[in-house]
Amino acid sequence: MRDVWLSALRRIVVKVGSGVISSEHGLDGSVIDAISADIGALMRRGYEVILVSSGAVAAGRGALGLHERPSSIPLKQAAAAIGQSQLMRLYKRAFAEEDFHVAQLLLTRSDLTDRRRYLNARNTIATLLNYRVVPIINENDTVAVEEIRFGDNDNLSSMITTMVEAQLLIILSDVDGFYDSDPRVNPQAKRFSQVEHIDHELEALAGDSGSEVGTGGMITKLQAAKRAALYGVGTVIAYGRAPHILRRVLDGEDVGTFFLPAEARLKARKHWIAFTKKPCGRILLDDGAVTALLRHGRSLLPSGICGVEGHFSRGDAVSLCDARGREIARGVTDYAMSEVQRIMGKKSTDIREILGYCYHEDVVHRDNMVIVEQEENKKRIEAP
């Protein structure tokens, strides 16, 4: 299955974690050289490669004399500001040896949640690939605060994968795949060679990060693989320091863990709504509206709304929740919170009379809505 699926690939996103290319002493130039050489070899085979690389904060720690990962945002931003130039200098030198140029892109969540900026970033990357330039992407830690952070580059890499319409995401980590328990603690732990579906039981096996230089753990990698799968993209988690690891993955060797793409994929816009556009509030639905959304595939009408929370404007993403507060869907609202408060529980035909205008008869149209945790919600709605 792995060999057949890999044979049709052309565009790949490679994510490199801090634990792979750095340590408590700073960046490891030899590992960066090896990964860059592997990418160069793949590009000469005809692949297009986008690199998402961590390591800026870890690189800047040494210059600031820090012995532990910065705990405050200002200190992390300072370390990133120093370390990012060091990181790019090493990549530039390594790829020059392979006769390829590199380009730096620093992004925050707001760059991808705004549709226009999202498309601009996608067009920039597409142009770089056309010129055989390696885009090297990192979160813009120098300006990012909690509200606009991706949280980790695993999350960012899955967003980039869907944005550039890649066919494979490779996450290079400090472990050689996904195990049924922590292999650093349990020597009898067994590696999953292939995973068909990521469910709650599988996510429960994932532990926290064991690295002092990384921000994510195995759970964030599973989340990235799950998001990629829902876009129809497979993911490989592999050990980033293994010799020629990227070439071995693309040659179909049984290394790491291969997460298969989902059979039913989300369209690009719906995937963007579900995983990139951050919800600004919640709309609470009555039982009838929940049934209409889950069972009949309807849009959300004002008559099915029983409450609102948060602060959102027209065009923002919102979580659609049942009466217990459990999220069942996510979508882009056609009305601001203040407007929803006035029309909730009312008929669509009353919107113009209440507000003095009417954008649409629905608050969230089905085309701008994504059902989350489809199987769990299906079981819930069909339960007696």
LUMRO-864498 format. One record per residue (C-alpha): residue in one letter; x, y, z. Coordinates in nm, 4 decimals, padded with zeros to 6 digits. Layout:
<recs>
<rec 'A', <X, Y, Z>>
...
</recs>
This chain:
<recs>
<rec 'M', <00.0000, 00.0000, 00.0000>>
<rec 'R', <00.2796, 00.2428, 00.0919>>
<rec 'D', <00.4722, 00.1769, -00.2315>>
<rec 'V', <00.1650, 00.2254, -00.4510>>
<rec 'W', <00.0593, 00.5463, -00.2805>>
<rec 'L', <00.4085, 00.7007, -00.2786>>
<rec 'S', <00.4610, 00.6377, -00.6496>>
<rec 'A', <00.2174, 00.9152, -00.7498>>
<rec 'L', <00.3742, 01.1925, -00.5411>>
<rec 'R', <00.5145, 01.5181, -00.6746>>
<rec 'R', <00.4876, 01.7839, -00.4028>>
<rec 'I', <00.6050, 01.7188, -00.0457>>
<rec 'V', <00.6126, 01.9142, 00.2790>>
<rec 'V', <00.8961, 01.8220, 00.5145>>
<rec 'K', <00.8770, 01.9366, 00.8752>>
<rec 'V', <01.1962, 01.9291, 01.0812>>
<rec 'G', <01.1685, 01.9545, 01.4587>>
<rec 'S', <01.4032, 02.1376, 01.6931>>
<rec 'G', <01.4947, 01.8077, 01.8558>>
<rec 'V', <01.6356, 01.6870, 01.5234>>
<rec 'I', <01.8612, 01.9757, 01.4246>>
<rec 'S', <01.9542, 02.1204, 01.7641>>
<rec 'S', <02.0400, 02.0400, 02.1233>>
<rec 'E', <02.0996, 02.2312, 02.4437>>
<rec 'H', <02.4188, 02.3623, 02.2812>>
<rec 'G', <02.2556, 02.5089, 01.9707>>
<rec 'L', <02.2125, 02.4051, 01.6065>>
<rec 'D', <02.3731, 02.0905, 01.4652>>
<rec 'G', <02.5103, 02.1907, 01.1274>>
<rec 'S', <02.5917, 01.8324, 01.0249>>
<rec 'V', <02.2257, 01.7255, 01.0548>>
<rec 'I', <02.1097, 02.0326, 00.8620>>
<rec 'D', <02.3629, 01.9453, 00.5906>>
<rec 'A', <02.2377, 01.5858, 00.5733>>
<rec 'I', <01.8691, 01.6809, 00.5512>>
<rec 'S', <01.9436, 01.9486, 00.2907>>
<rec 'A', <02.1404, 01.6964, 00.0828>>
<rec 'D', <01.8464, 01.4571, 00.0987>>
<rec 'I', <01.6053, 01.7288, -00.0141>>
<rec 'G', <01.8418, 01.8243, -00.2945>>
<rec 'A', <01.8491, 01.4628, -00.4132>>
<rec 'L', <01.4686, 01.4484, -00.4123>>
<rec 'M', <01.4430, 01.7719, -00.6087>>
<rec 'R', <01.6781, 01.6339, -00.8718>>
<rec 'R', <01.4381, 01.3401, -00.9003>>
<rec 'G', <01.1635, 01.5880, -00.9872>>
<rec 'Y', <00.9949, 01.6357, -00.6509>>
<rec 'E', <00.8893, 01.9779, -00.5218>>
<rec 'V', <00.9772, 02.0224, -00.1555>>
<rec 'I', <00.8578, 02.2790, 00.0981>>
<rec 'L', <01.0537, 02.2785, 00.4243>>
<rec 'V', <00.8972, 02.3755, 00.7574>>
<rec 'S', <01.1821, 02.4066, 01.0039>>
<rec 'S', <01.1919, 02.4751, 01.3752>>
<rec 'G', <01.5152, 02.5643, 01.5518>>
<rec 'A', <01.5273, 02.9448, 01.5727>>
<rec 'V', <01.4561, 02.9661, 01.9451>>
<rec 'A', <01.6940, 02.6805, 02.0215>>
<rec 'A', <01.9649, 02.8529, 01.8157>>
<rec 'G', <01.9164, 03.1838, 01.9963>>
<rec 'R', <01.9322, 03.0340, 02.3440>>
<rec 'G', <02.3088, 03.0030, 02.3371>>
<rec 'A', <02.3625, 03.3649, 02.2360>>
<rec 'L', <02.1491, 03.4787, 02.5300>>
<rec 'G', <02.3240, 03.2427, 02.7705>>
<rec 'L', <02.0042, 03.0505, 02.8473>>
<rec 'H', <02.0312, 02.6929, 02.9738>>
<rec 'E', <01.6602, 02.6157, 02.9431>>
<rec 'R', <01.3898, 02.6899, 02.6901>>
<rec 'P', <01.2601, 03.0490, 02.7355>>
<rec 'S', <00.9443, 03.0498, 02.9456>>
<rec 'S', <00.8175, 03.4001, 02.8665>>
<rec 'I', <00.6994, 03.5218, 02.5265>>
<rec 'P', <00.9361, 03.8285, 02.5182>>
<rec 'L', <01.2375, 03.6076, 02.5941>>
<rec 'K', <01.1297, 03.3534, 02.3336>>
<rec 'Q', <01.0853, 03.6326, 02.0795>>
<rec 'A', <01.4341, 03.7640, 02.1538>>
<rec 'A', <01.5862, 03.4174, 02.1153>>
<rec 'A', <01.3978, 03.3656, 01.7879>>
<rec 'A', <01.5138, 03.7013, 01.6533>>
<rec 'I', <01.8750, 03.6007, 01.7105>>
<rec 'G', <01.8425, 03.2374, 01.6106>>
<rec 'Q', <01.6412, 03.2697, 01.2889>>
<rec 'S', <01.9281, 03.4314, 01.1006>>
<rec 'Q', <02.1648, 03.1588, 01.2207>>
<rec 'L', <01.9197, 02.8919, 01.1092>>
<rec 'M', <01.8800, 03.0407, 00.7617>>
<rec 'R', <02.2546, 03.0912, 00.7243>>
<rec 'L', <02.3126, 02.7181, 00.7769>>
<rec 'Y', <02.0340, 02.6215, 00.5363>>
<rec 'K', <02.1556, 02.8669, 00.2738>>
<rec 'R', <02.5068, 02.7232, 00.2911>>
<rec 'A', <02.3822, 02.3625, 00.2850>>
<rec 'F', <02.1519, 02.4091, -00.0137>>
<rec 'A', <02.4177, 02.6060, -00.2025>>
<rec 'E', <02.6208, 02.2838, -00.1965>>
<rec 'E', <02.3250, 02.1228, -00.3750>>
<rec 'D', <02.2989, 02.4132, -00.6255>>
<rec 'F', <01.9614, 02.5299, -00.4940>>
<rec 'H', <01.8531, 02.8664, -00.3572>>
<rec 'V', <01.6394, 02.9052, -00.0448>>
<rec 'A', <01.3725, 03.1564, 00.0551>>
<rec 'Q', <01.2519, 03.2428, 00.4049>>
<rec 'L', <00.8829, 03.2754, 00.4953>>
<rec 'L', <00.7850, 03.3664, 00.8524>>
<rec 'L', <00.4150, 03.3263, 00.9252>>
<rec 'T', <00.1660, 03.3746, 01.2062>>
<rec 'R', <-00.1818, 03.2247, 01.2360>>
<rec 'S', <-00.3384, 03.5545, 01.1278>>
<rec 'D', <-00.1517, 03.5246, 00.7968>>
<rec 'L', <-00.3413, 03.2045, 00.7231>>
<rec 'T', <-00.6782, 03.2812, 00.8827>>
<rec 'D', <-00.7195, 03.5892, 00.6619>>
<rec 'R', <-00.8274, 03.4481, 00.3266>>
<rec 'R', <-00.6510, 03.7115, 00.1164>>
<rec 'R', <-00.3191, 03.6754, 00.2996>>
<rec 'Y', <-00.3603, 03.2968, 00.2871>>
<rec 'L', <-00.3907, 03.3080, -00.0925>>
<rec 'N', <-00.0997, 03.5530, -00.1198>>
<rec 'A', <00.1239, 03.3167, 00.0804>>
<rec 'R', <00.0146, 03.0251, -00.1378>>
<rec 'N', <00.0936, 03.2179, -00.4560>>
<rec 'T', <00.4372, 03.3155, -00.3246>>
<rec 'I', <00.5242, 02.9545, -00.2463>>
<rec 'A', <00.3973, 02.8387, -00.5866>>
<rec 'T', <00.6194, 03.0950, -00.7593>>
<rec 'L', <00.9245, 02.9866, -00.5595>>
<rec 'L', <00.8615, 02.6234, -00.6522>>
<rec 'N', <00.8336, 02.7181, -01.0191>>
<rec 'Y', <01.1833, 02.8643, -00.9931>>
<rec 'R', <01.3148, 02.5541, -00.8133>>
<rec 'V', <01.3738, 02.7511, -00.4933>>
<rec 'V', <01.3291, 02.5782, -00.1558>>
<rec 'P', <01.0753, 02.7657, 00.0600>>
<rec 'I', <01.1810, 02.7422, 00.4264>>
<rec 'I', <00.8901, 02.8257, 00.6562>>
<rec 'N', <00.8855, 02.8913, 01.0290>>
<rec 'E', <00.6448, 03.0523, 01.2700>>
<rec 'N', <00.7223, 03.4211, 01.3163>>
<rec 'D', <00.8074, 03.3871, 01.6841>>
<rec 'T', <00.9519, 03.7377, 01.6971>>
<rec 'V', <00.6037, 03.8927, 01.6773>>
<rec 'A', <00.3681, 03.6058, 01.7620>>
<rec 'V', <00.1668, 03.6162, 02.0837>>
<rec 'E', <-00.0673, 03.3502, 02.2175>>
<rec 'E', <-00.3677, 03.4711, 02.0167>>
<rec 'I', <-00.1907, 03.4477, 01.6803>>
<rec 'R', <00.0452, 03.1536, 01.7384>>
<rec 'F', <00.0137, 02.8188, 01.5658>>
<rec 'G', <00.1416, 02.6635, 01.8880>>
<rec 'D', <00.3911, 02.4323, 01.7210>>
<rec 'N', <00.5330, 02.3672, 01.3759>>
<rec 'D', <00.3566, 02.0303, 01.3511>>
<rec 'N', <00.0322, 02.2267, 01.3377>>
<rec 'L', <00.1824, 02.4776, 01.0944>>
<rec 'S', <00.3140, 02.2036, 00.8662>>
<rec 'S', <-00.0318, 02.0479, 00.8278>>
<rec 'M', <-00.1752, 02.3891, 00.7349>>
<rec 'I', <00.1013, 02.4447, 00.4802>>
<rec 'T', <00.0409, 02.0968, 00.3357>>
<rec 'T', <-00.3195, 02.1781, 00.2537>>
<rec 'M', <-00.2419, 02.5335, 00.1454>>
<rec 'V', <00.0106, 02.4271, -00.1205>>
<rec 'E', <-00.1888, 02.1137, -00.2141>>
<rec 'A', <00.0998, 01.8800, -00.1336>>
<rec 'Q', <00.0530, 01.5034, -00.1607>>
<rec 'L', <00.2648, 01.4004, 00.1384>>
<rec 'L', <00.3684, 01.5400, 00.4765>>
<rec 'I', <00.6889, 01.4044, 00.6291>>
<rec 'I', <00.7485, 01.4928, 00.9951>>
<rec 'L', <01.1089, 01.4368, 01.0990>>
<rec 'S', <01.1210, 01.3818, 01.4733>>
<rec 'D', <01.3560, 01.2608, 01.7457>>
<rec 'V', <01.1714, 00.9263, 01.7531>>
<rec 'D', <01.1453, 00.6793, 01.4660>>
<rec 'G', <00.7678, 00.6609, 01.4408>>
<rec 'F', <00.4543, 00.6143, 01.6470>>
<rec 'Y', <00.4622, 00.3461, 01.9171>>
<rec 'D', <00.2029, 00.1773, 02.1382>>
<rec 'S', <00.3984, 00.3192, 02.4367>>
<rec 'D', <00.6983, 00.5458, 02.4923>>
<rec 'P', <01.0035, 00.3585, 02.3524>>
<rec 'R', <01.2330, 00.5724, 02.5700>>
<rec 'V', <01.0666, 00.4240, 02.8770>>
<rec 'N', <00.9454, 00.0848, 02.7563>>
<rec 'P', <01.2022, -00.1181, 02.5548>>
<rec 'Q', <00.9205, -00.3554, 02.4524>>
<rec 'A', <00.7249, -00.0792, 02.2814>>
<rec 'K', <00.6101, -00.1689, 01.9305>>
<rec 'R', <00.6209, 00.0667, 01.6345>>
<rec 'F', <00.3164, 00.1085, 01.4129>>
<rec 'S', <00.4318, 00.0660, 01.0537>>
<rec 'Q', <00.1026, 00.1885, 00.9124>>
<rec 'V', <-00.2071, 00.3551, 01.0582>>
<rec 'E', <-00.5336, 00.3627, 00.8664>>
<rec 'H', <-00.7360, 00.5881, 01.0971>>
<rec 'I', <-00.6505, 00.8169, 01.3907>>
<rec 'D', <-00.9136, 00.7851, 01.6616>>
<rec 'H', <-00.9399, 00.8864, 02.0272>>
<rec 'E', <-00.7915, 00.5558, 02.1415>>
<rec 'L', <-00.4823, 00.6110, 01.9299>>
<rec 'E', <-00.4492, 00.9720, 02.0486>>
<rec 'A', <-00.4609, 00.8488, 02.4083>>
<rec 'L', <-00.1386, 00.6540, 02.3433>>
<rec 'A', <00.0499, 00.9737, 02.2577>>
<rec 'G', <00.2503, 01.1327, 02.5371>>
<rec 'D', <00.4073, 01.4723, 02.5977>>
<rec 'S', <00.7274, 01.5996, 02.4418>>
<rec 'G', <01.0396, 01.4450, 02.5852>>
<rec 'S', <01.2639, 01.7151, 02.4415>>
<rec 'E', <01.3892, 02.0271, 02.6105>>
<rec 'V', <01.4157, 02.2097, 02.2772>>
<rec 'G', <01.0843, 02.1180, 02.1137>>
<rec 'T', <00.7354, 02.2595, 02.1746>>
<rec 'G', <00.5247, 01.9696, 02.0527>>
<rec 'G', <00.4989, 01.6050, 02.1468>>
<rec 'M', <00.3640, 01.3011, 01.9672>>
<rec 'I', <00.0073, 01.4258, 02.0194>>
<rec 'T', <00.0701, 01.7328, 01.8017>>
<rec 'K', <00.2165, 01.5091, 01.5320>>
<rec 'L', <-00.0931, 01.2887, 01.5409>>
<rec 'Q', <-00.3120, 01.5975, 01.5147>>
<rec 'A', <-00.1110, 01.7154, 01.2140>>
<rec 'A', <-00.1425, 01.3721, 01.0504>>
<rec 'K', <-00.5167, 01.3684, 01.1195>>
<rec 'R', <-00.5667, 01.7095, 00.9609>>
<rec 'A', <-00.3606, 01.6113, 00.6592>>
<rec 'A', <-00.5549, 01.2849, 00.6246>>
<rec 'L', <-00.8847, 01.4731, 00.6095>>
<rec 'Y', <-00.7460, 01.6626, 00.3108>>
<rec 'G', <-00.6555, 01.3350, 00.1400>>
<rec 'V', <-00.2852, 01.3529, 00.2260>>
<rec 'G', <-00.0716, 01.0832, 00.3870>>
<rec 'T', <00.1810, 01.1555, 00.6618>>
<rec 'V', <00.5044, 00.9841, 00.7619>>
<rec 'I', <00.6601, 01.0353, 01.1053>>
<rec 'A', <01.0247, 00.9252, 01.1001>>
<rec 'Y', <01.3556, 00.9679, 01.2809>>
<rec 'G', <01.5187, 01.2789, 01.1416>>
<rec 'R', <01.8782, 01.1838, 01.2207>>
<rec 'A', <01.8662, 00.8511, 01.0357>>
<rec 'P', <02.0959, 00.8479, 00.7276>>
<rec 'H', <01.9159, 00.9461, 00.4054>>
<rec 'I', <01.5817, 00.9241, 00.5814>>
<rec 'L', <01.3879, 01.1251, 00.3217>>
<rec 'R', <01.5123, 00.9170, 00.0310>>
<rec 'R', <01.4309, 00.5986, 00.2217>>
<rec 'V', <01.0768, 00.7193, 00.2892>>
<rec 'L', <01.0175, 00.8039, -00.0776>>
<rec 'D', <01.1703, 00.4714, -00.1842>>
<rec 'G', <00.8989, 00.2957, 00.0154>>
<rec 'E', <01.1249, 00.1517, 00.2845>>
<rec 'D', <00.9496, 00.0490, 00.6058>>
<rec 'V', <01.0782, 00.3353, 00.8190>>
<rec 'G', <00.8751, 00.5445, 01.0602>>
<rec 'T', <00.4961, 00.5302, 01.0652>>
<rec 'F', <00.2807, 00.5914, 00.7594>>
<rec 'F', <-00.0625, 00.7451, 00.8254>>
<rec 'L', <-00.2966, 00.6817, 00.5341>>
<rec 'P', <-00.5126, 00.9605, 00.3899>>
<rec 'A', <-00.8843, 00.9516, 00.4638>>
<rec 'E', <-01.1077, 00.8026, 00.1963>>
<rec 'A', <-01.3471, 01.0994, 00.2129>>
<rec 'R', <-01.1463, 01.4220, 00.1947>>
<rec 'L', <-01.2568, 01.7740, 00.2786>>
<rec 'K', <-01.2489, 02.0364, 00.0072>>
<rec 'A', <-00.9804, 02.3037, 00.0432>>
<rec 'R', <-01.2107, 02.5781, 00.1704>>
<rec 'K', <-01.3834, 02.3521, 00.4226>>
<rec 'H', <-01.0471, 02.2253, 00.5476>>
<rec 'W', <-00.9383, 02.5877, 00.5919>>
<rec 'I', <-01.2529, 02.6579, 00.7949>>
<rec 'A', <-01.2086, 02.3479, 01.0081>>
<rec 'F', <-00.8395, 02.3711, 01.0905>>
<rec 'T', <-00.6922, 02.7097, 00.9986>>
<rec 'K', <-00.9526, 02.9773, 01.0682>>
<rec 'K', <-00.9662, 03.0085, 01.4479>>
<rec 'P', <-01.3175, 03.0288, 01.6008>>
<rec 'C', <-01.3995, 03.3623, 01.7650>>
<rec 'G', <-01.7087, 03.2466, 01.9513>>
<rec 'R', <-01.9751, 02.9822, 01.9957>>
<rec 'I', <-02.3334, 02.9481, 01.8790>>
<rec 'L', <-02.5496, 02.7141, 02.0876>>
<rec 'L', <-02.8096, 02.5051, 01.9055>>
<rec 'D', <-03.1281, 02.3355, 02.0142>>
<rec 'D', <-03.1838, 01.9630, 01.9524>>
<rec 'G', <-03.3761, 02.0238, 01.6321>>
<rec 'A', <-03.0923, 02.2241, 01.4793>>
<rec 'V', <-02.8378, 01.9607, 01.5827>>
<rec 'T', <-03.0419, 01.6941, 01.4088>>
<rec 'A', <-03.0837, 01.9121, 01.0982>>
<rec 'L', <-02.7084, 01.9649, 01.0704>>
<rec 'L', <-02.5919, 01.6129, 01.1489>>
<rec 'R', <-02.8628, 01.4010, 00.9928>>
<rec 'H', <-03.0015, 01.6105, 00.7089>>
<rec 'G', <-02.7046, 01.8247, 00.6026>>
<rec 'R', <-02.8904, 02.1531, 00.6460>>
<rec 'S', <-02.7678, 02.5085, 00.6956>>
<rec 'L', <-02.8062, 02.6737, 01.0354>>
<rec 'L', <-03.1186, 02.8892, 01.0564>>
<rec 'P', <-03.1787, 03.1473, 01.3325>>
<rec 'S', <-03.4756, 02.9479, 01.4623>>
<rec 'G', <-03.2429, 02.6732, 01.5848>>
<rec 'I', <-03.0161, 02.9019, 01.7885>>
<rec 'C', <-03.0639, 02.9215, 02.1653>>
<rec 'G', <-02.7541, 03.1141, 02.2715>>
<rec 'V', <-02.4258, 03.2823, 02.1713>>
<rec 'E', <-02.0890, 03.3207, 02.3426>>
<rec 'G', <-01.7746, 03.5182, 02.2648>>
<rec 'H', <-01.7315, 03.8131, 02.0302>>
<rec 'F', <-01.7500, 03.7593, 01.6566>>
<rec 'S', <-01.8181, 03.9630, 01.3458>>
<rec 'R', <-01.9672, 03.8707, 01.0126>>
<rec 'G', <-01.7207, 03.6470, 00.8284>>
<rec 'D', <-01.5580, 03.5099, 01.1448>>
<rec 'A', <-01.5377, 03.1408, 01.2233>>
<rec 'V', <-01.7586, 03.0123, 01.5046>>
<rec 'S', <-01.8052, 02.6808, 01.6825>>
<rec 'L', <-02.1543, 02.5355, 01.6550>>
<rec 'C', <-02.2340, 02.3523, 01.9780>>
<rec 'D', <-02.5202, 02.1503, 02.1199>>
<rec 'A', <-02.7017, 02.2512, 02.4397>>
<rec 'R', <-02.4295, 02.0849, 02.6477>>
<rec 'G', <-02.1578, 02.2933, 02.4844>>
<rec 'R', <-02.0088, 02.0099, 02.2775>>
<rec 'E', <-01.8830, 02.1270, 01.9378>>
<rec 'I', <-02.0587, 01.9501, 01.6522>>
<rec 'A', <-01.9574, 02.1764, 01.3650>>
<rec 'R', <-01.7528, 02.4789, 01.2727>>
<rec 'G', <-01.8422, 02.7430, 01.0188>>
<rec 'V', <-01.8218, 03.1008, 00.8927>>
<rec 'T', <-02.1079, 03.3151, 01.0176>>
<rec 'D', <-02.3052, 03.5508, 00.7963>>
<rec 'Y', <-02.4056, 03.7623, 01.0981>>
<rec 'A', <-02.2204, 03.9304, 01.3857>>
<rec 'M', <-02.2809, 03.8270, 01.7463>>
<rec 'S', <-02.4982, 04.1322, 01.8195>>
<rec 'E', <-02.7151, 04.0471, 01.5184>>
<rec 'V', <-02.7437, 03.6785, 01.6111>>
<rec 'Q', <-02.8566, 03.7763, 01.9609>>
<rec 'R', <-03.1478, 03.9689, 01.8094>>
<rec 'I', <-03.2599, 03.7071, 01.5568>>
<rec 'M', <-03.1936, 03.3811, 01.7416>>
<rec 'G', <-03.5027, 03.1691, 01.7882>>
<rec 'K', <-03.6822, 03.3635, 01.5147>>
<rec 'K', <-03.7899, 03.2598, 01.1667>>
<rec 'S', <-03.5719, 03.3473, 00.8689>>
<rec 'T', <-03.8586, 03.5497, 00.7240>>
<rec 'D', <-03.8426, 03.7780, 01.0289>>
<rec 'I', <-03.4756, 03.8766, 00.9879>>
<rec 'R', <-03.5405, 04.1814, 00.7693>>
<rec 'E', <-03.8104, 04.3125, 00.9997>>
<rec 'I', <-03.5912, 04.2699, 01.3103>>
<rec 'L', <-03.2612, 04.3998, 01.1709>>
<rec 'G', <-03.3851, 04.6231, 00.8901>>
<rec 'Y', <-03.1835, 04.4194, 00.6396>>
<rec 'C', <-03.1100, 04.0557, 00.5536>>
<rec 'Y', <-02.7780, 03.9170, 00.4328>>
<rec 'H', <-02.8998, 03.5574, 00.4041>>
<rec 'E', <-03.1811, 03.3435, 00.5402>>
<rec 'D', <-02.9293, 03.1257, 00.7231>>
<rec 'V', <-02.6769, 03.2253, 00.9894>>
<rec 'V', <-02.4194, 02.9704, 00.8708>>
<rec 'H', <-02.4626, 02.8242, 00.5236>>
<rec 'R', <-02.3880, 02.4574, 00.4706>>
<rec 'D', <-02.1184, 02.5398, 00.2137>>
<rec 'N', <-01.9327, 02.7341, 00.4847>>
<rec 'M', <-01.9701, 02.4656, 00.7511>>
<rec 'V', <-01.7716, 02.1570, 00.8511>>
<rec 'I', <-01.9035, 01.8812, 01.0761>>
<rec 'V', <-01.6379, 01.7875, 01.3334>>
<rec 'E', <-01.5842, 01.4385, 01.4731>>
<rec 'Q', <-01.8338, 01.2990, 01.2228>>
<rec 'E', <-01.8466, 00.9428, 01.3565>>
<rec 'E', <-01.8802, 01.0440, 01.7222>>
<rec 'N', <-02.1624, 01.2850, 01.6398>>
<rec 'K', <-02.3345, 01.0286, 01.4223>>
<rec 'K', <-02.3411, 00.7828, 01.7125>>
<rec 'R', <-02.4686, 01.0554, 01.9451>>
<rec 'I', <-02.7578, 01.1589, 01.7221>>
<rec 'E', <-02.8635, 00.7987, 01.6597>>
<rec 'A', <-02.8463, 00.6978, 02.0269>>
<rec 'P', <-03.1901, 00.6253, 02.1837>>
</recs>
